[in-house]
Amino acid sequence: MNYTYIMSCADGTLYTGWTNSLEKRLAAHNSEKSGAKYTRSRRPVELVYYEGFQTKEEAMRREYAIKQLSRQEKLTMIRSLSGSIYTKEEQYETSRICIQSCRRKKG
């Protein structure tokens, strides 16, 4: 499975990317030695949204489409999933739930 995701950075900005492992990518973004250059100075990051796709190409196309959206449109998309923008504590819980959900789908 491949995923397009949005992470909320510590400075309040949003980062969109794609991966084939949400858990590993979240860990990489929060690691000192890896992750996207953009997120390195904006840690910690929290997973706030993701979509699953069968192919890498589909995930990459969706990533591009999301990156074309305004910040407000992205926030609206996130709210449609959750009903609100999360506090940091809620973001952590959501990230944990999303990752556990992905594990269940794999196994």
N, C-alpha and C positions, 0 to 999 in steps of 0.2 A: 504494500500500500504506500502511496505517496501523498504528501500533505502540503497544502498551502496554509500558512499560519500568520497570525498577527501577534506581536509581543508588545507589551507596554513597558517602556523603559523608565528608569528611576526619575528621569527629568520630565516625564509626562508625554514624551514623544512616542510614536508608534513605529514599529519596524515590521515589515512584511517580507516573508521569504518562503522557500519550499524545502522539503526534506523527505527522506524516506523513513526517518525515525524521530518522532517528536521528542521523546525522552532524551536521546543523545544530543539532539540539536539544542534543546533548552539548556542542558548541562554545558554544552560547548559555548553558548552565548554567555553563560555566567562564569565560565572558566577564565583563569588569568592568561592562558596561553593560546586560546583559540576563540572561535566565534567571529562574527562579522566585525569589521573595523568600526562600523557605525556604533555598535552596541558596547564596544570595549570601554568607552568612557561614560557609559550610561547604565551601568549595572547597579543593582540587579535588574534583570528583565523578567517579566512574568507572561506566561501564555494566556491570552485573553480570547482567542478565536482560532479555529482551524476547520478545514474542510478536507475530506479524503477523496482521493482519485486513484483509479486503477493504473494509470501510466504517469511517468515523469513529465511527459509533454503536456498532459492535461493540467497537472499541478503548476507547471511553469507558465502556461497560458493564463491560468487563474491568478497567479502571482502578478503577472504583468497587468491584468485587468484591475486588480485591487490597487496596484501602485498608481494607476491613472485616476483613482477616486480622490476626492478632496478629503481632508482630515474629518470634516463633519460627516461626509458620506460613510467613511470607515467607522466612525463612532456610532452612527445609526445602524450599521450592519451588526456591530458588536452588541448593541442594545437589543436588537431583534432576537439575538440568541439568549440574552440573559435578562432583559427587562431594565437593565441599568449598567452604568459603568461601575466597575468594581473598586472597592477600597483595596489597599495593598493586601490586607488579610484575606479578603474575598478572592483576589487574584491568585494568591498562593493556593487556596483551597480549590479553585477552578482548575489551575494547572495540574494539581494532584489528581483531580477527578478525570480530567481529559486524558492524562497519561495512563491512569488505571483503565479507563475505557478502551484506549488503544491497545493495551496489553491483552484485554479480554478478547478483542476482535482478532488479534493475531493468533492467540493460543487456542 
